[in-house]
C-alpha cells in the first residue's frame, strides 16, 4: 500500500525547517486537538509531510519531512508543570501522542499560501479550506508532488 502524505504546520517561533535540517530529527509533540491527534495516530514510518510555516511572513510550505517514528505517548502531556501537561494522562492512557519526523528537504524558497491557493490541482487541499486550523492534515500524493515542484522551482 502506498504511503499517506501529510501537511504539518508549525509557527517559526516554535520550530523551523532550518532547525529540522540542523537537528536531523525531532519529536512532533504538543498537538492538543483530537482530530489532529487522530491524524498523528494514522502516520506510518516513511510517510512524507509538507513542513508548513504558519503565522509567518509569508506563511507557506518550506520543505519536506518524513515520519521516522510512529505515534507514541506525548512526553509533554506527562510532564507536570509543562505548558502541555495533561493531568488526566497516564503512561497506560496517554491521551495525546507525538511522532518523530526527519529532515528530507528544504525548499530554496517559501511557497506562500496565496500561491498554493492559485495553483491548479490544489483546490481541495485541506489547509486551503476556509476555517481550516488543524496543525496536521492529510494531503494527496498529487498535492505533495505539486507543492514539491513549486518549492523546488
Backbone as CSV, one residue per row, in Angstrom:
resi,resn,N_x,N_y,N_z,CA_x,CA_y,CA_z,C_x,C_y,C_z
1,UNK,0.839,-1.188,0.000,0.000,0.000,0.000,0.884,1.251,0.000
2,UNK,0.488,2.232,-0.763,1.247,3.487,-0.850,1.194,4.235,0.473
3,UNK,2.251,4.948,0.759,2.286,5.758,1.976,1.313,6.922,1.863
4,UNK,0.819,7.356,3.008,-0.019,8.550,3.106,0.923,9.758,3.155
5,UNK,0.426,10.905,2.753,1.194,12.143,2.849,0.443,13.113,3.748
6,UNK,1.178,14.051,4.332,0.624,14.948,5.345,1.106,16.366,5.145
7,UNK,0.462,17.285,5.833,0.949,18.646,5.990,1.020,18.896,7.485
8,UNK,2.154,19.389,7.950,2.355,19.655,9.373,2.723,21.125,9.531
9,UNK,1.872,21.852,10.281,2.069,23.292,10.485,2.800,23.549,11.790
10,UNK,3.685,24.527,11.729,4.406,24.939,12.934,4.745,26.413,12.798
11,UNK,4.605,27.140,13.881,4.989,28.544,13.871,6.512,28.636,13.963
12,UNK,7.119,29.520,13.175,8.579,29.648,13.192,9.165,29.945,14.573
13,UNK,8.394,30.589,15.446,8.899,30.846,16.799,9.092,29.542,17.574
14,UNK,8.352,28.499,17.191,8.460,27.212,17.874,9.517,26.312,17.228
15,UNK,9.511,26.232,15.883,10.448,25.335,15.188,10.371,25.619,13.696
16,UNK,11.502,25.499,12.997,11.550,25.795,11.565,12.157,24.632,10.785
17,UNK,11.988,24.672,9.481,12.605,23.659,8.614,14.133,23.744,8.706
18,UNK,14.667,24.946,8.915,16.117,25.094,9.066,16.597,24.375,10.332
19,UNK,15.812,24.459,11.395,16.182,23.753,12.624,16.089,22.241,12.432
20,UNK,15.074,21.789,11.689,14.961,20.353,11.413,16.144,19.889,10.565
21,UNK,16.547,20.709,9.600,17.713,20.368,8.786,18.953,20.235,9.680
22,UNK,19.127,21.161,10.610,20.264,21.133,11.544,20.197,19.920,12.471
23,UNK,18.987,19.658,13.022,18.831,18.594,14.020,18.731,17.198,13.410
24,UNK,18.274,17.115,12.182,18.110,15.809,11.540,16.752,15.184,11.827
25,UNK,16.396,15.104,13.114,15.084,14.590,13.522,14.584,15.399,14.717
26,UNK,13.280,15.334,14.928,12.692,15.981,16.103,11.380,15.300,16.448
27,UNK,10.968,15.441,17.704,9.649,14.971,18.120,8.604,16.013,17.771
28,UNK,7.497,15.565,17.209,6.376,16.454,16.894,5.373,16.274,18.007
29,UNK,5.496,17.108,19.021,4.688,16.962,20.234,3.869,18.217,20.465
30,UNK,3.000,18.171,21.465,2.220,19.343,21.824,0.936,19.517,21.041
31,UNK,0.570,18.527,20.218,-0.685,18.608,19.471,-1.830,18.389,20.458
32,UNK,-2.749,19.352,20.536,-3.838,19.271,21.511,-5.198,19.484,20.844
33,UNK,-5.379,18.809,19.742,-6.662,18.789,19.039,-6.909,17.321,18.702
34,UNK,-8.103,16.814,19.022,-8.352,15.388,18.848,-8.278,14.943,17.390
35,UNK,-8.777,15.759,16.462,-8.720,15.369,15.053,-7.270,15.312,14.571
36,UNK,-6.472,16.314,14.939,-5.053,16.318,14.570,-4.338,15.131,15.232
37,UNK,-4.678,14.831,16.493,-4.086,13.669,17.172,-4.416,12.390,16.419
38,UNK,-5.658,12.269,15.941,-6.047,11.072,15.208,-5.248,10.939,13.912
39,UNK,-4.909,12.063,13.285,-4.048,12.003,12.106,-2.652,11.527,12.498
40,UNK,-2.126,11.992,13.636,-0.818,11.510,14.105,-0.845,9.997,14.303
41,UNK,-1.960,9.481,14.822,-2.102,8.038,15.046,-2.102,7.250,13.736
42,UNK,-2.507,7.882,12.650,-2.542,7.214,11.344,-1.190,7.225,10.629
43,UNK,-0.273,8.059,11.076,1.016,8.195,10.392,1.831,6.914,10.519
44,UNK,2.481,6.591,9.417,3.345,5.409,9.363,4.767,5.833,9.030
45,UNK,5.726,5.066,9.522,7.124,5.319,9.217,7.288,5.359,7.697
46,UNK,7.952,6.391,7.208,8.156,6.546,5.774,7.186,7.514,5.117
47,UNK,6.077,7.847,5.806,5.158,8.852,5.264,5.898,10.178,5.131
48,UNK,5.579,10.926,4.072,6.171,12.246,3.878,5.195,13.325,4.317
49,UNK,5.740,14.461,4.742,4.920,15.582,5.191,5.479,16.889,4.651
50,UNK,4.577,17.735,4.194,4.943,19.101,3.834,5.137,19.855,5.145
51,UNK,6.291,20.467,5.326,6.559,21.284,6.510,6.074,22.684,6.177
52,UNK,5.112,23.175,6.963,4.431,24.431,6.656,4.637,25.415,7.800
53,UNK,5.159,26.596,7.477,5.348,27.649,8.478,4.069,28.473,8.566
54,UNK,3.418,28.425,9.732,2.190,29.205,9.927,2.498,30.441,10.757
55,UNK,1.638,31.435,10.662,1.858,32.712,11.355,3.248,33.260,11.042
56,UNK,3.655,33.102,9.789,4.974,33.566,9.343,4.768,34.660,8.300
57,UNK,5.852,35.251,7.865,5.771,36.277,6.829,6.746,35.924,5.712
58,UNK,6.308,35.190,4.676,4.925,34.733,4.492,4.711,33.347,5.095
59,UNK,3.445,33.021,5.385,3.099,31.651,5.760,3.159,30.812,4.495
60,UNK,3.671,29.583,4.618,3.722,28.726,3.442,4.555,27.484,3.645
61,UNK,4.642,26.700,2.582,5.391,25.444,2.585,6.888,25.749,2.513
62,UNK,7.654,25.133,3.415,9.087,25.419,3.486,9.967,24.209,3.192
63,UNK,9.372,23.010,3.155,10.184,21.831,2.896,9.402,20.546,3.117
64,UNK,10.155,19.447,3.169,9.566,18.113,3.311,10.246,17.388,4.472
65,UNK,9.419,16.707,5.253,9.904,15.868,6.352,9.370,14.455,6.140
66,UNK,9.917,13.506,6.889,9.484,12.114,6.814,9.215,11.604,8.226
67,UNK,8.155,10.835,8.381,7.869,10.217,9.668,8.916,9.120,9.899
68,UNK,9.670,9.241,10.988,10.712,8.255,11.300,10.374,7.417,12.529
69,UNK,9.357,7.837,13.284,8.870,7.048,14.422,7.375,7.278,14.531
70,UNK,6.638,6.179,14.574,5.183,6.269,14.647,4.739,6.710,16.039
71,UNK,3.461,6.979,16.171,2.880,7.576,17.377,3.312,6.867,18.666
72,UNK,3.638,7.678,19.650,3.997,7.235,20.991,3.460,8.278,21.970
73,UNK,3.337,7.936,23.267,2.790,8.907,24.226,3.574,10.223,24.212
74,UNK,2.855,11.322,24.079,3.489,12.643,24.065,4.104,12.897,25.447
75,UNK,5.430,12.987,25.535,6.066,13.170,26.838,5.679,14.469,27.531
76,UNK,5.287,15.494,26.763,4.926,16.765,27.391,3.613,16.655,28.160
77,UNK,2.760,15.706,27.774,1.479,15.533,28.462,1.669,14.960,29.861
78,UNK,2.786,14.276,30.082,3.041,13.628,31.371,3.979,14.436,32.268
79,UNK,4.488,15.556,31.753,5.474,16.353,32.474,4.801,17.462,33.270
80,UNK,4.604,17.225,34.566,3.945,18.209,35.431,4.679,19.542,35.357
81,UNK,3.906,20.620,35.180,4.481,21.948,35.063,4.719,22.372,33.619
82,UNK,4.723,21.433,32.695,4.908,21.772,31.276,3.617,22.397,30.752
83,UNK,3.744,23.337,29.796,2.547,24.012,29.272,1.568,23.040,28.623
84,UNK,2.041,21.876,28.173,1.160,20.883,27.545,0.824,19.720,28.472
85,UNK,1.087,19.885,29.775,0.765,18.850,30.755,-0.732,18.545,30.725
86,UNK,-1.055,17.246,30.764,-2.451,16.791,30.782,-2.659,15.974,32.049
87,UNK,-3.332,16.541,33.068,-3.452,15.846,34.354,-4.166,14.493,34.270
88,UNK,-4.999,14.288,33.255,-5.714,13.006,33.136,-4.885,11.949,32.407
89,UNK,-3.764,12.342,31.831,-2.947,11.404,31.056,-2.118,10.513,31.978
90,UNK,-1.978,9.258,31.578,-1.089,8.308,32.247,-0.272,7.608,31.166
91,UNK,0.749,6.874,31.570,1.534,6.124,30.584,0.664,5.092,29.865
92,UNK,-0.288,4.513,30.599,-1.174,3.497,30.012,-2.237,4.138,29.115
93,UNK,-2.677,5.344,29.461,-3.675,6.071,28.680,-3.153,7.491,28.463
94,UNK,-2.259,7.655,27.475,-1.566,8.930,27.323,-2.440,10.083,26.811
95,UNK,-3.577,9.806,26.224,-4.492,10.787,25.634,-3.870,11.446,24.401
96,UNK,-2.690,12.035,24.562,-2.028,12.743,23.464,-0.810,11.972,23.000
97,UNK,-0.513,12.070,21.705,0.621,11.344,21.143,1.538,12.296,20.384
98,UNK,2.728,11.811,20.114,3.717,12.520,19.315,4.224,11.555,18.247
99,UNK,4.847,12.078,17.214,5.593,11.280,16.246,6.955,11.946,16.106
100,UNK,7.912,11.208,15.584,9.206,11.803,15.263,9.282,11.974,13.758
101,UNK,9.804,13.121,13.344,9.997,13.379,11.920,11.471,13.619,11.644
102,UNK,11.870,13.312,10.424,13.240,13.535,9.988,13.274,14.480,8.806
103,UNK,14.384,15.160,8.648,14.571,16.104,7.555,14.703,15.359,6.230
104,UNK,14.016,15.863,5.198,14.161,15.344,3.842,14.704,16.433,2.924
105,UNK,14.036,17.587,2.931,14.452,18.640,2.001,13.927,19.997,2.454
106,UNK,14.759,21.030,2.245,14.335,22.416,2.485,14.201,23.074,1.125
107,UNK,13.045,23.690,0.887,12.834,24.372,-0.383,13.726,25.603,-0.455
108,UNK,14.208,25.938,-1.661,15.006,27.154,-1.817,14.201,28.420,-1.529
109,UNK,12.879,28.280,-1.566,12.019,29.431,-1.281,10.761,28.939,-0.585
110,UNK,10.125,29.817,0.162,8.825,29.512,0.770,7.773,29.571,-0.328
111,UNK,6.876,28.586,-0.336,5.737,28.634,-1.260,4.580,29.231,-0.462
112,UNK,4.274,30.522,-0.678,3.275,31.196,0.147,1.861,30.646,-0.077
113,UNK,1.031,30.797,0.952,-0.330,30.273,0.884,-1.103,30.846,-0.300
114,UNK,-0.864,32.102,-0.665,-1.537,32.688,-1.814,-1.222,31.948,-3.110
115,UNK,0.027,31.523,-3.241,0.418,30.748,-4.420,-0.216,29.360,-4.386
116,UNK,-0.278,28.761,-3.208,-0.945,27.457,-3.090,-2.406,27.584,-3.521
117,UNK,-3.066,28.653,-3.059,-4.485,28.871,-3.392,-4.720,29.003,-4.891
118,UNK,-3.766,29.585,-5.606,-3.966,29.864,-7.031,-3.392,28.776,-7.943
119,UNK,-2.871,27.710,-7.377,-2.243,26.663,-8.185,-3.235,25.563,-8.542
120,UNK,-3.418,25.305,-9.837,-4.297,24.206,-10.249,-3.839,22.877,-9.655
121,UNK,-4.812,22.098,-9.193,-4.514,20.808,-8.586,-4.513,20.855,-7.074
122,UNK,-4.517,22.061,-6.498,-4.512,22.191,-5.036,-5.846,22.715,-4.503
123,UNK,-6.852,22.792,-5.350,-8.134,23.403,-4.971,-8.778,22.751,-3.745
124,UNK,-8.579,21.455,-3.555,-9.246,20.766,-2.440,-8.301,20.483,-1.269
125,UNK,-7.116,21.042,-1.307,-6.153,20.838,-0.220,-6.754,21.354,1.088
126,UNK,-6.688,20.539,2.132,-7.362,20.843,3.404,-6.946,22.199,3.964
127,UNK,-5.652,22.522,3.926,-5.179,23.782,4.522,-5.791,25.006,3.850
128,UNK,-6.258,24.847,2.615,-6.809,25.975,1.877,-8.302,26.162,2.116
129,UNK,-8.918,25.246,2.861,-10.348,25.378,3.152,-10.570,26.464,4.184
130,UNK,-11.619,27.212,3.988,-11.969,28.289,4.916,-12.159,27.690,6.318
131,UNK,-11.527,28.294,7.307,-11.655,27.850,8.690,-10.777,26.670,9.065
132,UNK,-9.951,26.183,8.146,-9.067,25.056,8.459,-7.936,25.539,9.353
133,UNK,-7.884,24.997,10.564,-6.875,25.443,11.523,-6.068,24.291,12.111
134,UNK,-6.312,23.064,11.621,-5.602,21.915,12.178,-4.107,22.000,11.886
135,UNK,-3.304,21.551,12.840,-1.855,21.591,12.672,-1.333,20.392,11.882
136,UNK,-2.149,19.361,11.731,-1.771,18.174,10.972,-2.962,17.795,10.103
137,UNK,-2.726,17.703,8.778,-3.803,17.330,7.860,-3.254,16.401,6.778
138,UNK,-4.108,15.530,6.250,-3.670,14.682,5.142,-3.585,15.492,3.850
139,UNK,-2.688,15.098,2.971,-2.625,15.636,1.615,-2.549,14.452,0.662
140,UNK,-2.996,14.653,-0.555,-2.921,13.584,-1.548,-1.510,13.516,-2.119
141,UNK,-1.203,12.391,-2.759,0.104,12.244,-3.410,0.273,13.317,-4.484
142,UNK,-0.806,13.637,-5.192,-0.749,14.678,-6.219,-0.458,16.044,-5.633
143,UNK,-1.091,16.366,-4.501,-0.837,17.653,-3.838,0.615,17.742,-3.383
144,UNK,1.125,16.653,-2.822,2.522,16.628,-2.387,3.450,16.878,-3.571
145,UNK,3.191,16.218,-4.691,4.009,16.391,-5.897,4.003,17.842,-6.369
146,UNK,2.813,18.449,-6.409,2.685,19.833,-6.878,3.430,20.791,-5.951
147,UNK,3.254,20.632,-4.640,3.924,21.526,-3.682,5.434,21.363,-3.770
148,UNK,5.906,20.138,-3.935,7.349,19.911,-4.072,7.882,20.614,-5.320
149,UNK,7.146,20.506,-6.419,7.559,21.153,-7.680,7.617,22.671,-7.490
150,UNK,6.594,23.225,-6.835,6.573,24.675,-6.590,7.758,25.086,-5.709
151,UNK,8.007,24.321,-4.671,9.086,24.659,-3.732,10.460,24.593,-4.351
152,UNK,10.641,23.657,-5.265,11.948,23.492,-5.912,12.148,24.506,-7.036
153,UNK,11.016,25.055,-7.559,11.087,25.949,-8.720,11.368,27.327,-8.335
